[in-house]
Amino acid sequence: AFWMVPREERKSFKWDIGRKIWNGSSGLEIKKNVFLIVALLNQGKTLIDTESERYNVISLNLTAAKEAFKRGAFIHSTAYLKHGIELLGRGCWEDQYYEITLSLFEASAEVAAANNDFEKAEASISGVFANAKSKEDKRRSTFTLLRCLGQQGNIGRAVVVGLSMLDDFGEVFSPNPTPNDIYNELWRTKGVLSGLKDDDVLNLPAMSDEKKASCLRLMGYLFPCAYSSRSPYTALFALRTVQIVIEYGQSEGDCLAFAMYGMLLCGSPQEYEQGRRFGDLAIKLCARNRETSLVWLPRVLGVINMGINHWSGPVADALSPLEKGSLIAVKFNDPWWVLMNNIFKCQAAFHSGRPLKELEVMVSETQQKAYDFEEINLLLSIIPLYQMIFNL
């Protein structure tokens, strides 16, 4: 029937159908049919004649973009965001459109980063940084920038950006940390943990200080950057995150805080048992709230299975958890931890005596993933292992 409609009337025809479905649907029905509704409305968006209608169509495009992103449909998510941004008028950063403009640019940066389009991601981030009304409004885009920098191997800049943001939120670090700085943080951390049992940590109240919660997440992002560059901030981030959790309560990413701390303790032979204890506690914290903690599980599995458990158990026991961590990281579009878990798995397989042919295939596949994700630093870390296998 649609093809019987004259060509010059098709846009208005689709617009009318889309508007009727939209106006006649409940909130739940709109969410269920958002892709259909938005596809129809976008065909006739030039017919919008009121500001409230414009705002609502922009909002529907943002909703569709978020839903498409959750499903891994990055091309479609990008298209919805493009439609939404095109509908913004001049001065959108200054009027009632400010909040939705901010959300559109934040989402655009995240989708571009997930699609490895770093140039577009940084352009959207620049738009936020140039127009945001507060440091709080820059927070989400700063996380995206850190992800872009990390994926491009620009570790030094990522750490500098992260330290600046931490400073804004009240967590100050020395610009040139010394062994004495690490020693002081270690004893401060041991002090706040003194006398606490695992149940005491598991029963801490929820963190109410949003700035400290952001610091916790931020150091969780920065930890792998510091680790891969052998920076002293690796230890400082691990120690400070534990202090924040004990003082301010549970929050997203606290599981990684204790995994990092456990790995740090395993640097001393006298601390293996305590290191294992905090690694196990990290897993319990992940299990406490599966919905919010699952995204952190690949990071926890990576840290404890190559930084903790091999000190007190067979290296081969790490293979299955690391494979699990890699698969979960794929689901959450976390390429850095997809690769880290795969690299750790290759190393565990090598040290547990797996057949050379199997190792060659495993390492070759991991190298290819590093090429595909454009993770140059991680690619360089796996090449020596491949050379050892190739020459045995």
C-alpha positions as a Markdown table, in Angstrom:
| # | Residue | x | y | z |
|---|---|---|---|---|
| 1 | Ala | 0.0 | 0.0 | 0.0 |
| 2 | Phe | 2.9 | 2.4 | 0.7 |
| 3 | Trp | 4.0 | 2.3 | -2.9 |
| 4 | Met | 0.6 | 3.5 | -4.0 |
| 5 | Val | 1.2 | 6.8 | -2.1 |
| 6 | Pro | 2.5 | 9.5 | -4.4 |
| 7 | Arg | 6.3 | 10.1 | -4.0 |
| 8 | Glu | 5.9 | 13.7 | -2.9 |
| 9 | Glu | 3.5 | 12.6 | 0.0 |
| 10 | Arg | 5.5 | 9.7 | 1.4 |
| 11 | Lys | 7.5 | 11.7 | 4.0 |
| 12 | Ser | 4.3 | 13.2 | 5.4 |
| 13 | Phe | 2.6 | 9.7 | 5.2 |
| 14 | Lys | 5.4 | 8.1 | 7.3 |
| 15 | Trp | 5.4 | 11.1 | 9.7 |
| 16 | Asp | 1.7 | 10.8 | 10.3 |
| 17 | Ile | 1.9 | 7.0 | 10.9 |
| 18 | Gly | 4.9 | 7.4 | 13.2 |
| 19 | Arg | 3.2 | 10.2 | 15.2 |
| 20 | Lys | 0.0 | 8.1 | 15.6 |
| 21 | Ile | 1.9 | 5.1 | 16.9 |
| 22 | Trp | 3.9 | 7.3 | 19.2 |
| 23 | Asn | 0.8 | 9.3 | 20.6 |
| 24 | Gly | -1.2 | 6.1 | 21.0 |
| 25 | Ser | 1.4 | 4.1 | 22.9 |
| 26 | Ser | 2.2 | 3.8 | 26.5 |
| 27 | Gly | 5.7 | 4.3 | 27.8 |
| 28 | Leu | 6.4 | 0.6 | 27.7 |
| 29 | Glu | 5.0 | 0.2 | 24.2 |
| 30 | Ile | 7.1 | 3.2 | 23.0 |
| 31 | Lys | 10.2 | 1.5 | 24.4 |
| 32 | Lys | 9.3 | -1.8 | 22.7 |
| 33 | Asn | 8.6 | -0.2 | 19.3 |
| 34 | Val | 11.1 | 2.7 | 19.5 |
| 35 | Phe | 13.1 | 1.6 | 16.4 |
| 36 | Leu | 9.9 | 1.6 | 14.3 |
| 37 | Ile | 8.6 | 4.9 | 15.7 |
| 38 | Val | 11.9 | 6.7 | 15.2 |
| 39 | Ala | 12.4 | 5.3 | 11.7 |
| 40 | Leu | 9.1 | 6.7 | 10.7 |
| 41 | Leu | 9.5 | 10.1 | 12.4 |
| 42 | Asn | 13.0 | 10.6 | 11.0 |
| 43 | Gln | 11.7 | 10.3 | 7.5 |
| 44 | Gly | 9.5 | 13.3 | 8.1 |
| 45 | Lys | 11.5 | 15.3 | 10.6 |
| 46 | Thr | 11.4 | 18.4 | 8.3 |
| 47 | Leu | 7.7 | 18.5 | 9.1 |
| 48 | Ile | 8.3 | 19.3 | 12.8 |
| 49 | Asp | 6.5 | 22.6 | 13.6 |
| 50 | Thr | 6.7 | 22.9 | 17.4 |
| 51 | Glu | 9.6 | 23.1 | 19.9 |
| 52 | Ser | 8.0 | 20.4 | 22.1 |
| 53 | Glu | 7.7 | 18.1 | 19.2 |
| 54 | Arg | 11.3 | 18.7 | 18.2 |
| 55 | Tyr | 12.5 | 18.0 | 21.7 |
| 56 | Asn | 10.5 | 14.7 | 21.9 |
| 57 | Val | 11.8 | 13.5 | 18.5 |
| 58 | Ile | 15.4 | 14.2 | 19.7 |
| 59 | Ser | 14.7 | 12.4 | 22.9 |
| 60 | Leu | 13.3 | 9.3 | 21.0 |
| 61 | Asn | 16.4 | 9.2 | 18.8 |
| 62 | Leu | 18.6 | 9.3 | 21.9 |
| 63 | Thr | 16.6 | 6.4 | 23.4 |
| 64 | Ala | 16.8 | 4.4 | 20.2 |
| 65 | Ala | 20.6 | 5.1 | 20.1 |
| 66 | Lys | 21.1 | 3.8 | 23.6 |
| 67 | Glu | 19.0 | 0.7 | 23.0 |
| 68 | Ala | 20.9 | 0.0 | 19.7 |
| 69 | Phe | 24.2 | 0.5 | 21.6 |
| 70 | Lys | 23.2 | -2.1 | 24.2 |
| 71 | Arg | 22.6 | -4.6 | 21.4 |
| 72 | Gly | 26.0 | -3.9 | 19.7 |
| 73 | Ala | 24.4 | -2.2 | 16.7 |
| 74 | Phe | 26.9 | 0.6 | 16.6 |
| 75 | Ile | 26.1 | 1.7 | 13.0 |
| 76 | His | 22.4 | 2.1 | 13.8 |
| 77 | Ser | 23.2 | 3.8 | 17.1 |
| 78 | Thr | 25.4 | 6.3 | 15.3 |
| 79 | Ala | 22.6 | 7.1 | 12.8 |
| 80 | Tyr | 20.1 | 7.8 | 15.5 |
| 81 | Leu | 22.5 | 10.1 | 17.3 |
| 82 | Lys | 23.2 | 11.9 | 14.0 |
| 83 | His | 19.5 | 12.5 | 13.5 |
| 84 | Gly | 19.2 | 13.8 | 17.1 |
| 85 | Ile | 22.1 | 16.2 | 16.8 |
| 86 | Glu | 20.9 | 17.5 | 13.4 |
| 87 | Leu | 17.6 | 18.5 | 15.1 |
| 88 | Leu | 19.4 | 20.7 | 17.6 |
| 89 | Gly | 19.2 | 24.3 | 16.9 |
| 90 | Arg | 21.7 | 27.1 | 17.5 |
| 91 | Gly | 22.4 | 27.9 | 21.1 |
| 92 | Cys | 21.5 | 24.3 | 22.1 |
| 93 | Trp | 24.2 | 24.4 | 24.8 |
| 94 | Glu | 22.6 | 27.5 | 26.4 |
| 95 | Asp | 18.9 | 26.9 | 26.6 |
| 96 | Gln | 16.4 | 24.2 | 27.6 |
| 97 | Tyr | 18.2 | 21.8 | 25.2 |
| 98 | Tyr | 21.4 | 21.8 | 27.3 |
| 99 | Glu | 20.9 | 18.5 | 29.1 |
| 100 | Ile | 19.8 | 16.5 | 26.1 |
| 101 | Thr | 22.6 | 18.1 | 24.0 |
| 102 | Leu | 25.1 | 17.0 | 26.6 |
| 103 | Ser | 23.6 | 13.4 | 26.6 |
| 104 | Leu | 23.7 | 13.3 | 22.8 |
| 105 | Phe | 27.4 | 14.3 | 22.6 |
| 106 | Glu | 28.4 | 12.0 | 25.5 |
| 107 | Ala | 26.6 | 9.1 | 23.7 |
| 108 | Ser | 28.1 | 10.0 | 20.4 |
| 109 | Ala | 31.6 | 9.9 | 21.8 |
| 110 | Glu | 31.0 | 6.5 | 23.5 |
| 111 | Val | 29.6 | 4.9 | 20.3 |
| 112 | Ala | 32.5 | 6.2 | 18.2 |
| 113 | Ala | 35.0 | 4.9 | 20.8 |
| 114 | Ala | 33.3 | 1.5 | 20.7 |
| 115 | Asn | 33.6 | 1.6 | 16.9 |
| 116 | Asn | 37.3 | 2.6 | 17.1 |
| 117 | Asp | 36.5 | 5.9 | 15.4 |
| 118 | Phe | 38.7 | 7.8 | 17.8 |
| 119 | Glu | 38.7 | 11.0 | 15.7 |
| 120 | Lys | 35.0 | 11.3 | 15.8 |
| 121 | Ala | 35.0 | 10.4 | 19.5 |
| 122 | Glu | 37.5 | 13.1 | 20.4 |
| 123 | Ala | 35.5 | 15.6 | 18.3 |
| 124 | Ser | 32.4 | 14.9 | 20.4 |
| 125 | Ile | 34.4 | 15.0 | 23.6 |
| 126 | Ser | 35.8 | 18.4 | 22.6 |
| 127 | Gly | 32.2 | 19.6 | 22.1 |
| 128 | Val | 31.4 | 18.6 | 25.7 |
| 129 | Phe | 34.6 | 20.1 | 27.2 |
| 130 | Ala | 34.1 | 23.4 | 25.3 |
| 131 | Asn | 30.4 | 23.8 | 26.4 |
| 132 | Ala | 29.9 | 21.9 | 29.7 |
| 133 | Lys | 28.7 | 24.1 | 32.6 |
| 134 | Ser | 30.7 | 22.2 | 35.3 |
| 135 | Lys | 33.4 | 19.7 | 35.9 |
| 136 | Glu | 30.7 | 17.2 | 36.9 |
| 137 | Asp | 29.2 | 17.5 | 33.4 |
| 138 | Lys | 32.6 | 16.6 | 31.9 |
| 139 | Arg | 33.0 | 13.5 | 34.0 |
| 140 | Arg | 31.4 | 10.9 | 31.6 |
| 141 | Ser | 33.2 | 12.2 | 28.6 |
| 142 | Thr | 36.5 | 12.1 | 30.5 |
| 143 | Phe | 36.0 | 8.4 | 31.0 |
| 144 | Thr | 35.4 | 8.0 | 27.3 |
| 145 | Leu | 38.6 | 10.0 | 26.5 |
| 146 | Leu | 40.6 | 7.8 | 28.8 |
| 147 | Arg | 39.2 | 4.7 | 27.0 |
| 148 | Cys | 40.2 | 6.2 | 23.6 |
| 149 | Leu | 43.7 | 7.1 | 24.8 |
| 150 | Gly | 44.2 | 3.7 | 26.3 |
| 151 | Gln | 43.0 | 1.9 | 23.2 |
| 152 | Gln | 45.4 | 4.0 | 21.1 |
| 153 | Gly | 48.3 | 3.2 | 23.3 |
| 154 | Asn | 48.6 | 6.8 | 24.5 |
| 155 | Ile | 49.1 | 5.7 | 28.1 |
| 156 | Gly | 51.1 | 8.7 | 29.3 |
| 157 | Arg | 48.4 | 11.2 | 28.3 |
| 158 | Ala | 45.7 | 8.9 | 29.8 |
| 159 | Val | 47.4 | 8.9 | 33.2 |
| 160 | Val | 47.9 | 12.7 | 33.1 |
| 161 | Val | 44.2 | 13.3 | 32.2 |
| 162 | Gly | 43.1 | 10.9 | 34.9 |
| 163 | Leu | 45.4 | 12.4 | 37.6 |
| 164 | Ser | 44.0 | 15.9 | 36.7 |
| 165 | Met | 40.4 | 14.6 | 37.1 |
| 166 | Leu | 41.3 | 12.9 | 40.4 |
| 167 | Asp | 42.8 | 16.1 | 41.7 |
| 168 | Asp | 39.5 | 18.0 | 40.8 |
| 169 | Phe | 37.6 | 15.4 | 42.9 |
| 170 | Gly | 40.0 | 15.7 | 45.9 |
| 171 | Glu | 42.2 | 12.7 | 45.5 |
| 172 | Val | 45.7 | 14.2 | 45.1 |
| 173 | Phe | 48.8 | 12.2 | 44.0 |
| 174 | Ser | 52.4 | 13.3 | 43.8 |
| 175 | Pro | 53.4 | 14.2 | 40.2 |
| 176 | Asn | 56.6 | 12.2 | 40.8 |
| 177 | Pro | 55.8 | 9.4 | 43.2 |
| 178 | Thr | 58.7 | 7.8 | 45.1 |
| 179 | Pro | 59.0 | 4.4 | 46.9 |
| 180 | Asn | 58.5 | 6.3 | 50.1 |
| 181 | Asp | 55.0 | 7.5 | 48.8 |
| 182 | Ile | 54.1 | 3.9 | 48.1 |
| 183 | Tyr | 55.3 | 2.8 | 51.5 |
| 184 | Asn | 53.2 | 5.4 | 53.3 |
| 185 | Glu | 50.1 | 4.5 | 51.3 |
| 186 | Leu | 50.6 | 0.8 | 52.1 |
| 187 | Trp | 50.8 | 1.4 | 55.8 |
| 188 | Arg | 47.8 | 3.7 | 55.7 |
| 189 | Thr | 45.8 | 1.0 | 53.9 |
| 190 | Lys | 46.9 | -1.7 | 56.3 |
| 191 | Gly | 45.8 | 0.6 | 59.1 |
| 192 | Val | 42.2 | 1.1 | 57.7 |
| 193 | Leu | 41.9 | -2.7 | 57.2 |
| 194 | Ser | 43.2 | -3.6 | 60.6 |
| 195 | Gly | 40.8 | -5.8 | 62.5 |
| 196 | Leu | 38.2 | -5.9 | 59.6 |
| 197 | Lys | 36.8 | -9.3 | 58.6 |
| 198 | Asp | 35.5 | -10.1 | 55.1 |
| 199 | Asp | 31.9 | -9.8 | 56.3 |
| 200 | Asp | 32.7 | -6.3 | 57.6 |
| 201 | Val | 33.6 | -5.2 | 54.1 |
| 202 | Leu | 30.7 | -7.1 | 52.4 |
| 203 | Asn | 28.3 | -5.3 | 54.8 |
| 204 | Leu | 29.6 | -1.8 | 54.3 |
| 205 | Pro | 26.9 | 0.8 | 53.5 |
| 206 | Ala | 26.5 | 2.1 | 49.9 |
| 207 | Met | 28.7 | 5.0 | 49.0 |
| 208 | Ser | 26.8 | 8.2 | 49.0 |
| 209 | Asp | 29.6 | 10.6 | 48.0 |
| 210 | Glu | 29.3 | 10.7 | 44.2 |
| 211 | Lys | 32.7 | 12.3 | 43.8 |
| 212 | Lys | 34.4 | 9.5 | 45.6 |
| 213 | Ala | 32.4 | 6.9 | 43.6 |
| 214 | Ser | 33.7 | 8.6 | 40.5 |
| 215 | Cys | 37.3 | 8.5 | 41.8 |
| 216 | Leu | 36.9 | 4.7 | 42.5 |
| 217 | Arg | 35.7 | 4.1 | 38.9 |
| 218 | Leu | 38.4 | 6.4 | 37.5 |
| 219 | Met | 41.2 | 4.6 | 39.2 |
| 220 | Gly | 39.8 | 1.3 | 38.0 |
| 221 | Tyr | 40.1 | 2.7 | 34.5 |
| 222 | Leu | 43.6 | 4.0 | 35.1 |
| 223 | Phe | 45.0 | 0.9 | 36.8 |
| 224 | Pro | 45.6 | -1.1 | 33.6 |
| 225 | Cys | 47.2 | 2.0 | 31.9 |
| 226 | Ala | 49.6 | 2.3 | 34.9 |
| 227 | Tyr | 50.2 | -1.4 | 35.0 |
| 228 | Ser | 51.0 | -1.7 | 31.3 |
| 229 | Ser | 53.5 | 1.2 | 31.5 |
| 230 | Arg | 55.1 | -0.2 | 34.8 |
| 231 | Ser | 54.2 | 3.1 | 36.5 |
| 232 | Pro | 54.4 | 3.5 | 40.3 |
| 233 | Tyr | 50.8 | 4.7 | 40.1 |
| 234 | Thr | 49.8 | 1.1 | 39.8 |
| 235 | Ala | 50.5 | 0.5 | 43.5 |
| 236 | Leu | 49.2 | 3.9 | 44.5 |
| 237 | Phe | 45.8 | 3.4 | 42.7 |
| 238 | Ala | 45.4 | 0.0 | 44.2 |
| 239 | Leu | 46.0 | 1.3 | 47.7 |
| 240 | Arg | 44.0 | 4.5 | 47.5 |
| 241 | Thr | 40.9 | 2.7 | 46.1 |
| 242 | Val | 40.8 | 0.4 | 49.1 |
| 243 | Gln | 41.0 | 3.3 | 51.5 |
| 244 | Ile | 38.1 | 5.0 | 49.7 |
| 245 | Val | 35.9 | 1.9 | 50.0 |
| 246 | Ile | 36.6 | 1.4 | 53.7 |
| 247 | Glu | 36.0 | 5.1 | 54.5 |
| 248 | Tyr | 33.0 | 5.9 | 52.2 |
| 249 | Gly | 31.3 | 2.5 | 51.5 |
| 250 | Gln | 30.5 | 0.1 | 48.7 |
| 251 | Ser | 30.3 | 1.3 | 45.1 |
| 252 | Glu | 30.7 | 0.2 | 41.5 |
| 253 | Gly | 34.3 | -1.0 | 41.0 |
| 254 | Asp | 35.1 | -1.9 | 44.7 |
| 255 | Cys | 35.6 | -5.5 | 43.7 |
| 256 | Leu | 38.5 | -4.4 | 41.4 |
| 257 | Ala | 40.0 | -2.3 | 44.3 |
| 258 | Phe | 40.5 | -5.4 | 46.5 |
| 259 | Ala | 41.7 | -7.5 | 43.5 |
| 260 | Met | 44.4 | -4.9 | 42.8 |
| 261 | Tyr | 45.3 | -4.7 | 46.5 |
| 262 | Gly | 45.6 | -8.5 | 46.7 |
| 263 | Met | 47.9 | -8.5 | 43.7 |
| 264 | Leu | 50.1 | -5.9 | 45.3 |
| 265 | Leu | 50.4 | -7.9 | 48.5 |
| 266 | Cys | 51.6 | -10.9 | 46.5 |
| 267 | Gly | 54.8 | -8.9 | 45.6 |
| 268 | Ser | 56.0 | -10.1 | 49.0 |
| 269 | Pro | 56.3 | -13.9 | 49.8 |
| 270 | Gln | 55.1 | -13.3 | 53.3 |
| 271 | Glu | 51.8 | -11.8 | 52.0 |
| 272 | Tyr | 50.7 | -14.6 | 49.6 |
| 273 | Glu | 47.9 | -15.8 | 52.0 |
| 274 | Gln | 46.6 | -12.2 | 52.5 |
| 275 | Gly | 46.8 | -11.6 | 48.8 |
| 276 | Arg | 44.7 | -14.7 | 48.1 |
| 277 | Arg | 42.2 | -13.6 | 50.8 |
| 278 | Phe | 41.6 | -10.2 | 49.2 |
| 279 | Gly | 41.4 | -11.9 | 45.7 |
| 280 | Asp | 38.6 | -14.1 | 47.0 |
| 281 | Leu | 36.9 | -11.1 | 48.6 |
| 282 | Ala | 36.9 | -9.4 | 45.2 |
| 283 | Ile | 35.0 | -12.3 | 43.8 |
| 284 | Lys | 32.5 | -12.2 | 46.6 |
| 285 | Leu | 32.0 | -8.5 | 46.0 |
| 286 | Cys | 31.3 | -9.2 | 42.3 |
| 287 | Ala | 28.7 | -11.8 | 43.3 |
| 288 | Arg | 27.0 | -9.4 | 45.7 |
| 289 | Asn | 25.3 | -7.4 | 42.9 |
| 290 | Arg | 25.6 | -9.4 | 39.7 |
| 291 | Glu | 23.8 | -6.8 | 37.5 |
| 292 | Thr | 26.1 | -3.9 | 38.3 |
| 293 | Ser | 29.3 | -5.9 | 39.0 |
| 294 | Leu | 29.3 | -8.1 | 36.0 |
| 295 | Val | 31.1 | -5.4 | 33.9 |
| 296 | Trp | 33.9 | -5.5 | 36.4 |
| 297 | Leu | 34.2 | -9.3 | 36.6 |
| 298 | Pro | 36.6 | -9.6 | 33.6 |
| 299 | Arg | 39.0 | -7.2 | 35.2 |
| 300 | Val | 38.8 | -9.0 | 38.6 |
| 301 | Leu | 39.3 | -12.4 | 36.9 |
| 302 | Gly | 42.3 | -11.0 | 34.9 |
| 303 | Val | 44.0 | -9.5 | 38.0 |
| 304 | Ile | 43.5 | -12.4 | 40.4 |
| 305 | Asn | 44.3 | -15.2 | 38.0 |
| 306 | Met | 47.6 | -13.8 | 36.8 |
| 307 | Gly | 48.5 | -11.6 | 39.8 |
| 308 | Ile | 47.4 | -13.7 | 42.8 |
| 309 | Asn | 46.3 | -17.3 | 42.4 |
| 310 | His | 49.3 | -18.7 | 40.6 |
| 311 | Trp | 51.4 | -18.0 | 43.8 |
| 312 | Ser | 49.5 | -20.6 | 45.7 |
| 313 | Gly | 47.9 | -22.9 | 43.2 |
| 314 | Pro | 48.5 | -24.6 | 39.8 |
| 315 | Val | 48.9 | -22.1 | 36.9 |
| 316 | Ala | 46.6 | -24.3 | 34.7 |
| 317 | Asp | 43.7 | -23.5 | 37.1 |
| 318 | Ala | 43.7 | -19.9 | 35.6 |
| 319 | Leu | 42.8 | -21.0 | 32.1 |
| 320 | Ser | 39.1 | -21.4 | 32.5 |
| 321 | Pro | 38.5 | -18.2 | 34.6 |
| 322 | Leu | 40.5 | -16.2 | 32.1 |
| 323 | Glu | 38.5 | -17.6 | 29.2 |
| 324 | Lys | 35.3 | -16.7 | 31.1 |
| 325 | Gly | 36.7 | -13.2 | 31.7 |
| 326 | Ser | 37.5 | -12.7 | 28.0 |
| 327 | Leu | 34.0 | -13.7 | 26.9 |
| 328 | Ile | 32.3 | -11.4 | 29.4 |
| 329 | Ala | 34.5 | -8.5 | 28.3 |
| 330 | Val | 33.4 | -9.1 | 24.7 |
| 331 | Lys | 29.7 | -8.9 | 25.8 |
| 332 | Phe | 30.4 | -5.5 | 27.5 |
| 333 | Asn | 32.5 | -4.2 | 24.6 |
| 334 | Asp | 35.7 | -3.9 | 26.7 |
| 335 | Pro | 38.5 | -4.6 | 24.2 |
| 336 | Trp | 41.3 | -3.9 | 26.7 |
| 337 | Trp | 40.2 | -6.6 | 29.1 |
| 338 | Val | 39.3 | -9.0 | 26.2 |
| 339 | Leu | 42.9 | -8.8 | 25.3 |
| 340 | Met | 44.4 | -8.8 | 28.8 |
| 341 | Asn | 42.5 | -12.0 | 29.7 |
| 342 | Asn | 43.5 | -13.6 | 26.4 |
| 343 | Ile | 47.2 | -12.6 | 26.9 |
| 344 | Phe | 47.2 | -13.9 | 30.5 |
| 345 | Lys | 45.5 | -17.1 | 29.3 |
| 346 | Cys | 48.3 | -17.5 | 26.7 |
| 347 | Gln | 51.0 | -17.0 | 29.4 |
| 348 | Ala | 49.2 | -19.5 | 31.8 |
| 349 | Ala | 48.9 | -22.0 | 29.0 |
| 350 | Phe | 52.7 | -21.7 | 28.2 |
| 351 | His | 53.8 | -22.0 | 31.8 |
| 352 | Ser | 51.4 | -25.0 | 32.4 |
| 353 | Gly | 53.0 | -27.0 | 29.5 |
| 354 | Arg | 50.3 | -27.0 | 26.9 |
| 355 | Pro | 51.2 | -28.5 | 23.5 |
| 356 | Leu | 53.2 | -26.1 | 21.3 |
| 357 | Lys | 50.7 | -26.4 | 18.4 |
| 358 | Glu | 47.9 | -25.4 | 20.6 |
| 359 | Leu | 49.9 | -22.5 | 22.0 |
| 360 | Glu | 50.8 | -21.3 | 18.5 |
| 361 | Val | 47.1 | -21.1 | 17.5 |
| 362 | Met | 46.1 | -19.4 | 20.8 |
| 363 | Val | 48.8 | -16.8 | 20.6 |
| 364 | Ser | 48.2 | -16.1 | 16.9 |
| 365 | Glu | 44.5 | -15.5 | 17.6 |
| 366 | Thr | 45.3 | -13.1 | 20.4 |
| 367 | Gln | 47.8 | -11.2 | 18.2 |
| 368 | Gln | 45.0 | -10.9 | 15.6 |
| 369 | Lys | 42.6 | -9.5 | 18.2 |
| 370 | Ala | 45.2 | -6.9 | 19.2 |
| 371 | Tyr | 45.6 | -5.9 | 15.5 |
| 372 | Asp | 41.8 | -5.7 | 15.1 |
| 373 | Phe | 41.4 | -3.6 | 18.3 |
| 374 | Glu | 44.4 | -1.5 | 17.4 |
| 375 | Glu | 45.9 | -2.1 | 20.8 |
| 376 | Ile | 49.5 | -1.6 | 20.0 |
| 377 | Asn | 50.9 | -1.8 | 23.6 |
| 378 | Leu | 49.2 | -5.1 | 24.2 |
| 379 | Leu | 50.3 | -6.4 | 20.8 |
| 380 | Leu | 53.9 | -5.7 | 21.7 |
| 381 | Ser | 53.5 | -7.6 | 25.0 |
| 382 | Ile | 52.4 | -10.8 | 23.2 |
| 383 | Ile | 55.0 | -10.8 | 20.5 |
| 384 | Pro | 57.9 | -12.1 | 22.7 |
| 385 | Leu | 55.8 | -15.1 | 23.8 |
| 386 | Tyr | 55.0 | -15.9 | 20.2 |
| 387 | Gln | 58.8 | -15.8 | 19.4 |
| 388 | Met | 59.5 | -18.2 | 22.3 |
| 389 | Ile | 56.9 | -20.7 | 21.1 |
| 390 | Phe | 58.0 | -20.4 | 17.5 |
| 391 | Asn | 61.6 | -21.1 | 18.3 |
| 392 | Leu | 61.1 | -24.0 | 20.7 |
